[in-house]
């Protein structure tokens, strides 16, 4: 068994919270399963989920990449008329 720490519970909104001492080396933003077993509070780390990549900052970064023309909808009549008017000029 490792070193024992003391933590105090406190009220946080409608919940009760316990601060975990930094000496335990637990990283922040991790999910934990909590269970009451024979009078003991047992914490188990949940497996880390798949990381999601934010691609919003990549848009436009690939030089030479052309967006394919969409053919899954009909053009507006006004767009067709404008294109024909440009051709006839």
Backbone as a printed PyTorch tensor [residue, N CA C, xyz], in Angstrom:
tensor([[[  0.8430,  -1.1800,   0.0000],
         [  0.0000,   0.0000,   0.0000],
         [  0.8860,   1.2410,   0.0000]],

        [[  0.4100,   2.3050,  -0.6680],
         [  1.2000,   3.5260,  -0.7840],
         [  0.9830,   4.4730,   0.3760]],

        [[  1.4910,   5.6890,   0.1870],
         [  1.3540,   6.7250,   1.2010],
         [ -0.1170,   7.1220,   1.3370]],

        [[ -0.5590,   7.3660,   2.5560],
         [ -1.9530,   7.7450,   2.8040],
         [ -2.0720,   9.2600,   2.8990]],

        [[ -3.0930,   9.7920,   2.2430],
         [ -3.3670,  11.2250,   2.2540],
         [ -4.7000,  11.4560,   2.9470]],

        [[ -4.9140,  12.6700,   3.4110],
         [ -6.1870,  13.0450,   4.0120],
         [ -6.8660,  14.0520,   3.0970]],

        [[ -8.1370,  13.8320,   2.8220],
         [ -8.9240,  14.7430,   1.9960],
         [-10.2240,  15.0310,   2.7310]],

        [[-10.7430,  16.2350,   2.5510],
         [-11.9750,  16.6280,   3.2240],
         [-13.0670,  16.8410,   2.1840]],

        [[-14.2410,  16.3230,   2.4730],
         [-15.3650,  16.5220,   1.5550],
         [-15.9800,  17.9030,   1.7910]],

        [[-16.6100,  18.4340,   0.7410],
         [-17.2600,  19.7410,   0.8440],
         [-18.4410,  19.7810,  -0.1130]],

        [[-19.3300,  20.7280,   0.1120],
         [-20.5270,  20.8720,  -0.7120],
         [-20.1720,  21.7020,  -1.9390]],

        [[-20.5730,  21.2140,  -3.1090],
         [-20.3530,  21.9150,  -4.3700],
         [-21.6550,  21.8650,  -5.1560]],

        [[-22.4280,  22.9360,  -5.0920],
         [-23.7570,  22.9520,  -5.7210],
         [-24.6530,  21.9690,  -5.0090]],

        [[-25.2630,  21.0450,  -5.7470],
         [-26.1130,  20.0200,  -5.1490],
         [-25.3620,  18.7160,  -4.9350]],

        [[-24.0440,  18.7480,  -5.0390],
         [-23.2340,  17.5400,  -4.8880],
         [-22.2760,  17.6840,  -3.7220]],

        [[-21.6730,  16.5860,  -3.3650],
         [-20.5920,  16.5920,  -2.3860],
         [-19.3310,  16.2480,  -3.1620]],

        [[-18.2530,  16.9980,  -2.9300],
         [-17.0150,  16.7960,  -3.6790],
         [-15.8670,  16.4930,  -2.7220]],

        [[-14.8690,  15.8140,  -3.2430],
         [-13.6380,  15.5340,  -2.5020],
         [-12.4820,  15.9200,  -3.4050]],

        [[-11.6010,  16.7690,  -2.9100],
         [-10.4040,  17.1220,  -3.6800],
         [ -9.3930,  16.0020,  -3.5240]],

        [[ -8.7960,  15.6120,  -4.6480],
         [ -7.7980,  14.5470,  -4.6270],
         [ -6.4180,  15.2060,  -4.5590]],

        [[ -5.5890,  14.8300,  -3.5930],
         [ -4.2660,  15.4450,  -3.4720],
         [ -3.4120,  15.2190,  -4.7260]],

        [[ -2.6590,  16.2510,  -5.1110],
         [ -1.8050,  16.1780,  -6.3040],
         [ -0.7310,  15.1060,  -6.1610]],

        [[ -0.3600,  14.7730,  -4.9430],
         [  0.6680,  13.7670,  -4.7100],
         [  0.2990,  12.3900,  -5.2340]],

        [[ -0.9790,  12.1670,  -5.5230],
         [ -1.4020,  10.8890,  -6.0800],
         [ -1.1230,  10.7980,  -7.5840]],

        [[ -0.8110,  11.9320,  -8.2060],
         [ -0.4450,  11.9380,  -9.6210],
         [ -1.5930,  11.7110, -10.5780]],

        [[ -2.7960,  12.0520, -10.1850],
         [ -3.9610,  11.8750, -11.0490],
         [ -4.0680,  13.0700, -11.9860]],

        [[ -4.1440,  12.7880, -13.2860],
         [ -4.2210,  13.8660, -14.2640],
         [ -5.6350,  14.4360, -14.2960]],

        [[ -5.7660,  15.7190, -14.5940],
         [ -7.0930,  16.3420, -14.6620],
         [ -7.8560,  15.8940, -15.9110]],

        [[ -9.1420,  16.1890, -15.9310],
         [-10.0250,  15.8960, -17.0660],
         [-10.1020,  14.4100, -17.3940]],

        [[-10.0750,  13.5800, -16.4170],
         [-10.1930,  12.1310, -16.6090],
         [-11.5120,  11.7000, -15.9870]],

        [[-12.1790,  10.7490, -16.5850],
         [-13.4420,  10.2550, -16.0330],
         [-13.1630,   9.0660, -15.1250]],

        [[-13.9470,   8.9800, -14.0570],
         [-13.7650,   7.9310, -13.0500],
         [-15.0920,   7.2890, -12.7350]],

        [[-15.0700,   5.9980, -12.5290],
         [-16.2310,   5.2840, -12.0230],
         [-16.1160,   5.2560, -10.5020]],

        [[-17.1940,   5.5400,  -9.7980],
         [-17.1740,   5.5930,  -8.3360],
         [-18.1730,   4.5800,  -7.8120]],

        [[-17.7480,   3.8270,  -6.8080],
         [-18.5880,   2.7630,  -6.2750],
         [-18.4280,   2.7090,  -4.7490]],

        [[-19.5250,   2.4350,  -4.0660],
         [-19.5040,   2.2720,  -2.6170],
         [-19.4420,   0.7780,  -2.3330]],

        [[-18.3350,   0.2850,  -1.7830],
         [-18.1460,  -1.1410,  -1.5380],
         [-17.8020,  -1.3660,  -0.0730]],

        [[-18.6910,  -2.0140,   0.6470],
         [-18.4770,  -2.3570,   2.0600],
         [-17.9740,  -1.1760,   2.8910]],

        [[-18.6030,  -0.0200,   2.6910],
         [-18.2380,   1.1560,   3.4780],
         [-17.0400,   1.9150,   2.9380]],

        [[-16.4480,   1.4680,   1.8480],
         [-15.3100,   2.1590,   1.2350],
         [-15.7260,   2.7560,  -0.1020]],

        [[-15.1990,   3.9250,  -0.3960],
         [-15.4320,   4.5680,  -1.6780],
         [-14.3190,   4.1160,  -2.6210]],

        [[-14.6870,   3.4670,  -3.7320],
         [-13.7050,   2.9170,  -4.6530],
         [-13.7800,   3.6870,  -5.9720]],

        [[-12.6400,   4.1940,  -6.4270],
         [-12.5360,   4.9180,  -7.6920],
         [-11.8080,   4.0410,  -8.7010]],

        [[-12.3570,   3.9560,  -9.9040],
         [-11.7000,   3.2270, -10.9890],
         [-11.6530,   4.1340, -12.2150]],

        [[-10.4700,   4.2620, -12.7850],
         [-10.3220,   5.0970, -13.9750],
         [-11.0650,   4.4640, -15.1410]],

        [[-11.8480,   5.2710, -15.8380],
         [-12.5370,   4.7880, -17.0320],
         [-11.5570,   4.8570, -18.1990]],

        [[-11.6860,   3.9280, -19.1420],
         [-10.7790,   3.9800, -20.2940],
         [-10.9460,   5.2920, -21.0540]],

        [[ -9.8370,   5.8230, -21.5150],
         [ -9.8840,   7.0740, -22.2690],
         [-10.6370,   6.8440, -23.5700]],

        [[-11.5280,   7.7700, -23.8990],
         [-12.2930,   7.6700, -25.1330],
         [-11.4320,   8.0310, -26.3250]],

        [[-11.9810,   7.8280, -27.5040],
         [-11.2530,   8.2010, -28.7100],
         [-11.1070,   9.7180, -28.7460]],

        [[ -9.9220,  10.1600, -29.1000],
         [ -9.6830,  11.5920, -29.1940],
         [-10.3020,  12.1180, -30.4750]],

        [[-10.9060,  13.2600, -30.3780],
         [-11.5070,  13.8870, -31.5430],
         [-10.5730,  14.9970, -32.0190]],

        [[-10.4430,  15.1170, -33.3200],
         [ -9.5710,  16.1280, -33.8920],
         [-10.4220,  17.3020, -34.3620]],

        [[-10.0060,  18.5000, -33.9760],
         [-10.6810,  19.7110, -34.4240],
         [-10.0760,  20.1110, -35.7700]],

        [[-10.8210,  19.9120, -36.8440],
         [-10.3060,  20.1990, -38.1740],
         [-10.6410,  21.6120, -38.6450]],

        [[-11.2730,  22.4090, -37.8040],
         [-11.6870,  23.7430, -38.2240],
         [-10.4920,  24.6220, -38.5910]],

        [[ -9.3320,  24.3940, -37.9910],
         [ -8.1650,  25.2260, -38.2910],
         [ -7.3950,  24.7370, -39.5090]],

        [[ -7.7660,  23.5760, -40.0560],
         [ -7.0780,  23.0420, -41.2230],
         [ -7.6950,  23.5190, -42.5330]],

        [[ -8.9140,  24.0420, -42.4650],
         [ -9.6190,  24.4060, -43.6790],
         [ -8.7940,  25.4190, -44.4740]],

        [[ -8.5580,  25.1230, -45.7350],
         [ -7.8230,  26.0170, -46.6120],
         [ -6.3190,  25.8610, -46.5300]],

        [[ -5.8000,  24.9490, -45.7460],
         [ -4.3580,  24.7810, -45.5760],
         [ -3.7330,  23.8970, -46.6510]],

        [[ -4.5090,  23.0460, -47.3070],
         [ -3.9620,  22.1310, -48.3030],
         [ -3.9270,  22.8400, -49.6530]],

        [[ -2.7560,  23.3370, -50.0330],
         [ -2.6230,  24.0720, -51.2940],
         [ -2.8080,  23.1190, -52.4610]],

        [[ -3.5150,  23.5940, -53.4680],
         [ -3.7450,  22.7970, -54.6600],
         [ -4.9330,  21.8530, -54.5490]],

        [[ -5.5240,  21.7690, -53.3850],
         [ -6.6810,  20.9000, -53.2040],
         [ -7.9150,  21.6150, -53.7210]],

        [[ -8.6330,  20.9640, -54.6100],
         [ -9.8350,  21.5660, -55.1770],
         [-11.0520,  20.8130, -54.6770]],

        [[-12.0510,  21.5470, -54.2800],
         [-13.2910,  20.9500, -53.8110],
         [-14.0580,  20.4480, -55.0270]],

        [[-14.4630,  19.1920, -55.0360],
         [-15.1920,  18.6750, -56.1990],
         [-16.5380,  19.3700, -56.3540]],

        [[-16.9450,  19.5040, -57.6050],
         [-18.2260,  20.1420, -57.8860],
         [-19.3530,  19.2290, -57.4300]],

        [[-20.3610,  19.8110, -56.8030],
         [-21.4830,  19.0120, -56.3150],
         [-22.4930,  18.8080, -57.4310]],

        [[-22.9320,  17.5830, -57.5850],
         [-23.9280,  17.2470, -58.5990],
         [-25.1660,  16.6150, -57.9700]],

        [[-25.3180,  16.7830, -56.6440],
         [-26.4340,  16.1350, -55.9630],
         [-27.6610,  17.0400, -55.8270]],

        [[-27.6500,  18.1930, -56.5450],
         [-28.8240,  19.0510, -56.5190],
         [-28.9150,  19.7930, -57.8560]],

        [[-30.1030,  20.2830, -58.1740],
         [-30.2950,  21.0470, -59.4090],
         [-29.9080,  22.5010, -59.1680]],

        [[-29.3580,  23.1130, -60.2170],
         [-29.0110,  24.5280, -60.1030],
         [-30.2740,  25.3790, -60.0690]],

        [[-30.1480,  26.5340, -59.4590],
         [-31.2640,  27.4710, -59.4310],
         [-31.4590,  28.0550, -60.8290]],

        [[-32.6990,  28.3070, -61.1890],
         [-32.9460,  28.9200, -62.5110],
         [-32.2250,  30.2650, -62.6590]],

        [[-32.1140,  31.0270, -61.5870],
         [-31.4380,  32.3200, -61.6710],
         [-29.9430,  32.1440, -61.9560]],

        [[-29.3390,  31.0840, -61.4450],
         [-27.9280,  30.8180, -61.7040],
         [-27.7170,  30.4270, -63.1590]],

        [[-28.6030,  29.6020, -63.6790],
         [-28.5160,  29.1900, -65.0830],
         [-28.6930,  30.4050, -65.9890]],

        [[-29.6780,  31.2680, -65.6830],
         [-29.9330,  32.4590, -66.4960],
         [-28.7390,  33.4070, -66.4500]],

        [[-28.1170,  33.5670, -65.3000],
         [-26.9610,  34.4620, -65.1820],
         [-25.7890,  33.9290, -65.9910]],

        [[-25.5690,  32.6310, -65.9720],
         [-24.4690,  32.0180, -66.7190],
         [-24.7090,  32.1890, -68.2230]],

        [[-25.9280,  31.9720, -68.6740],
         [-26.2620,  32.1290, -70.0900],
         [-26.1410,  33.5810, -70.5250]],

        [[-26.4810,  34.5060, -69.6430],
         [-26.3630,  35.9320, -69.9730],
         [-24.8930,  36.3050, -70.1310]],

        [[-23.9890,  35.7150, -69.3020],
         [-22.5570,  35.9990, -69.4140],
         [-21.9930,  35.4460, -70.7200]],

        [[-22.4830,  34.3140, -71.1580],
         [-21.9960,  33.6730, -72.3740],
         [-22.4220,  34.4970, -73.6020]],

        [[-23.6190,  35.0630, -73.5650],
         [-24.1640,  35.8110, -74.6980],
         [-23.6050,  37.2260, -74.7910]],

        [[-22.8360,  37.6680, -73.8580],
         [-22.2940,  39.0500, -73.9070],
         [-21.1480,  39.1500, -74.8080]]])
